[in-house]
Amino acid sequence: GYYCLMALRMKPKWLPPVIITIAQISQMVVGVAVQVSASMKYLSGDASCRVDGSNILWGGIMYASYLFLFVKFAVERYLVKGGPQKAKVP
């Protein structure tokens, strides 16, 4: 819903964008933690782990890359003075 409103240029005043970014980073941290836990169980040879190793690998890559990108965005948007630099159109 939030991104739809932003695309329609109807920015919700009641929800600061930093909250969305924090929620996304939190989601990726949990995803990475689940992937690490699944990896440890898979690599230990636990017979109760019925997950394919390639799912763990690619899921871990996905969550880690999204985590990196969301943290990079947050640092550039909220922590670096002046925010992100917009490219100038010639």
Secondary structure, DSSP 4 states (H G I P E B T S, - for coil): -HHHHHHTT---TTS-HHHHHHHHHHHHHHHHHHHHHHHHHHHTT-TT----HHHHHHHHHHHHHHHHHHHHHHIIIIISTT-PPPPPP-
